[in-house]
């Protein structure tokens, strides 16, 4: 993911598991980031937990962010 906005799109549109606790929290955190109420690092951590919950591979390619190892996301 390049941004919390990208993460939100993936969580809502392309996520393999729906109704996960961590998925919903990550969605809420992404929306809070868009409203200026949440730091991007906190959103990244929530997204990582949602990915673990859903079995989605995460590549921490530069230590500064995460990307989903699925080309559809």
C-alpha positions in Angstrom: 0.0 0.0 0.0 1.2 3.4 -0.8 -1.2 5.3 1.5 -4.0 4.8 3.9 -6.4 5.7 1.1 -5.0 2.8 -1.0 -5.4 0.6 2.1 -9.0 1.7 2.5 -9.8 0.8 -1.1 -8.3 -2.6 -0.7 -10.0 -3.3 2.6 -13.4 -2.4 1.2 -13.2 -3.6 -2.4 -10.7 -6.4 -2.7 -10.4 -8.0 0.7 -10.7 -11.8 0.7 -12.4 -12.0 4.1 -15.3 -9.8 5.2 -16.4 -8.9 8.7 -13.1 -9.5 10.4 -12.6 -7.5 13.6 -9.2 -6.2 12.5 -10.6 -5.5 9.0 -13.3 -3.2 10.4 -10.8 -1.5 12.7 -8.5 -0.8 9.8 -11.3 0.6 7.8 -12.3 2.9 10.7 -8.6 4.0 11.1 -8.3 4.7 7.3 -11.4 6.8 7.5 -10.1 8.6 10.5 -6.8 9.3 8.7 -8.8 10.8 5.8 -10.5 13.1 8.3 -7.1 14.1 9.8 -7.6 12.3 13.1 -5.2 9.4 12.8 -1.5 9.1 12.0 -0.6 7.0 9.0 1.7 4.8 11.1 -1.2 3.7 13.2 -3.2 3.0 10.1 -0.4 0.9 8.7 -0.3 -1.2 11.9 -4.0 -1.7 11.8 -3.8 -2.7 8.2 -1.0 -5.2 9.0 -3.2 -6.8 11.7 -6.1 -7.0 9.2 -3.9 -8.7 6.7 -2.7 -11.2 9.2 -6.3 -11.9 10.1 -7.3 -12.5 6.5 -4.1 -14.4 5.5 -3.0 -11.7 3.1 0.7 -11.5 2.5 2.4 -8.3 3.4 5.8 -7.2 2.0 7.5 -4.6 4.2 9.7 -3.5 1.3 11.4 -0.5 2.8 10.5 -0.4 6.5 8.4 2.7 6.0 5.3 1.1 4.8 3.6 -2.1 3.8 2.3 -3.4 0.5 0.0 -6.3 -0.1 1.6 -9.1 -2.0 -1.4 -9.6 -4.1 -1.4 -7.7 -7.4 -5.2 -7.2 -7.2 -4.9 -5.1 -4.1 
